[in-house]
Structures are given as C-alpha cells and as structure tokens.
Amino acid sequence: MIQIDNTLISEEVFEKKFLCDIAACKGACCVEGDSGAPLEEDELQKLEDVYEDVKPFMREEGLKAIEKKGFFTVDQDGDYVTPLVEGKECAYVNFDKSGIALCALEQAYRNKKTNWAKPLSCHLYPIRITKLKDFDALNYHHWPICDPARECGAKIDLRVFKFAKDALIRKYGEDYYAKVEAAFELWKAKEE
C-alpha cells in the first residue's frame, strides 16, 4: 500500500491496466452483481434531486423499482446502494438497441438536464474505496466480466489510476492526483 494524504492505495492500482470495452462487455457491471452501485452518503439526496430530470432516460422497470424501493436501498452489508430491477440490473439503467447497458443518470447529465453525472463508485470503477478509521483504502477490484477491459488497457498500456483520473480528481482534487502521478513514477522506478 502507498500512502498519499488520507488514502492508502493498493499497488495494483499502479500495476494493473484497464480501459472499458463497452462493445465487448455490453455494460455488464451495471447488470451483474448481488447489489446495486455503492453510494456515498452525500449522493443519497442527489439521487432524489435529479430524479425528475432523469426519469425520461429510464425504463419503465427501473421507474417501478424506484417507486417500490426508493431512490436507494441498503444492501446485506449495511451499505447504501442503487436499487435493482428484480435482483438484476441497476434501476437507473436502460439499454440501447444493441443491448448495451447505459446509465440514465449519465445520459441526463450529458444532455445537460442535470449537473451530476453518476455515483462516484461507478465513475471510479475498477477502483473501490473502503473507509477505514483514519484512511480511505483504494483497491483494485478484479471482476471476470472486465476481462475485455484489461485486454484493452494492456494494448495501450493504460494503468488503472490513469483510467480513473477524472474520478480521482472528482473525489480528492487535482493536487491529490498530481501526488498519485508522482508516487507512480517512484513506484515504477523501484519496480524496474
């Protein structure tokens, strides 16, 4: 682990390579799994705030799930997550004509209907944050459905932390990201 400010970064975030290949996986991360997307506490109100503007981008099944369960739920670990449609895809997902899962929250944002793109956990993936007493632990999450993303990232030598640059800046700021890049250069020199 590498300490930067109040974070502990797994070396896998520097070592592993990643670039989403949506054509290959069809957005499986929005469909697979045993619970919805993890949510930070300050995102709970944001889901409610943007809901009316996001509704036109949602499927009927997602709207019904939210009517039944609310804007978010609590999973078996006690964490806030997005609700699921019948235990499958995220309620905020719709599908294009080729079956690719698309985020209604992000579609509303890209269409300038909201000023909030999507949950940080979705933006950061494959980095997952675990809150510790005094630190945030940033770990690389390995999921077999992302094999195409690892292959794609390897082809262009894109490290996980670089793939997640915008999300890391969103969470911790530009100064923090500059420290991550500097730490990577030190780490890389040590590994060579």
N, C-alpha and C positions, 0 to 999 in steps of 0.2 A: 504494500500500500504506500501511496505517496501522499503526504500531507500538503495541502495548499489551503491557506486560511482555515476555515472551519470545515473543510472537507477532507476525506480520505478517499483517494482514487485508486481503484484496482489497476494493477499494471496491465491487465487485459484490455483496458480502455485505450492504452497506448499500443499494445501489441496487435490486437485483432483488427481486421479490415472489414468494411461494411458499406454497402450502398444499396438502398432499396431497389428491388427489381419488381415493380408492381405488375408488370406484364406476366411475370413468371409466377408470383405468389398470389396474385389477384386480391391483395389486401387481407390475407388470411389472419393477420394479427388483430383485425377488427372483428373477426368471426370466431376464431378458435379460443380456447381457454376456459377456465372454470369460473371466472368472474369478469366484470367489466373493467374498463380502464381505471387505474388508480387515480384518485383525485386529491389535490391538496385542499386543506380546509377553506382557503380563500376562494377556491374555484366553485364551491357549492352555490354561493349566491350568484356567481357569474352565469352558471347554467340556467338559473331561473331568469336572470336579467335578459339574456339573449334569446330565450325560448321562442317568443312570438316571431322574431325575425328569422329563426332557424326552421320553424315549422314547415314553410313552403319547400324546403330542401329534404324533408324527411319522408319516409314511407309510412303508410297507414299503420303497419305493425309496430313501428317504433313509437308513433304517437300513442297508440293504445297501451304499450308497455309503460310509457311515462305517466299516462293518466292513472294506470293501476298502481305503479310502484313509486312514482315521484321522479324528480329530476336526477336523483342519485339514490343509491342503496348502500347498505353496509354488508360487506362480504363475511365469510366464515372466520376470517382473521380479525374482524373488527375494523377493517379499513373502508373508507369511503370509495365507492366505485360507480361508474356509469351503470344504469340498469341494462339488462339483457332482454332480448326478444326470445321468449320460450327457452331460456338457458343457452342460447346460441350467440348470435351477433349482438354487438352493442346497439342499443336503441337509437343512437344518433347516426347509424349507418344507413346508406342507401346503396344501390347497385347500378352501375351503368349497363348498357346493352350487352356488353361482353362479359358481364358477371363480376366485374371488378368492384370491390367494396370501396365506397367513397364516404368521407366524413361530412355529414351535413353541417356540422359546426364550421369546418374549414371552408366548405362551399359558400356558406353565408358570409364568412369573413372575406373570401376572395372576391365576392360580388359586392363588397363594401356595404353589407347590411348590418355588420357588427364590427366591433373593434377588438374582438377576442377570437383567436384562431381555433384553439382546441386545448384540451388538457395538456399540461406540461409533460405528463408521463408519456403521452403519445408523441409529442414533439421530441422528447429526449431519447426515445427508444432507438437502440437496444441498451441504453444506459438506464439502470433502475436506481433510485435513491432509497436508501434505508436510513431512517432517522435514528441516530444514536444519542446518548446523553449530551455530549458536547460537540458532536460532529454529524455531518451528512456523509454516509458511505456511498460512493458512486461505483457501482459494479456493472460489469458487462453481463447481460442476460443472454444466454445461448438457448435458442429455440430452433428445433429442426426445421420448422416451416420457413425459417430465414436462410436456409442453405443457399438459395439463389442470390441473396443479398451479400453473403460472404464471398461467393464466387465473383460477383460483380465488383465488389470493393477490392478484391485481390487483383483483378485485372488492371485497375487504375491506381492501386496502392493507396487507397483512401482509408485512413485509420478511423476507428470508432469516434474518437474525440473530435476529429475534423468533420466527420459526417454530422455530428451533433452540435457543431459550433454555434449556430443560431439559438438553439435551445439552451445551451450552457450560458450564453450571453444573456438570454432572456431571464434565466434563473439567478445568475450570480454577477453579471455585469461584464463589461469589456476588459477592465483591469484584471479581473479574475481569469478570463480566457487567455490573456497575454501571459499570465503566470503559468497556465496549463501548457501553453506552447513552449515556454522556456524550460519547464520541467521535462517535457517530452524530449527536447534536444539533449538535456543532461542524461536522461534515461537511455536514449538511443546511443549516445557516445559510450556509455557504460556497457551496453549490450554488444557493441561491435568488437 
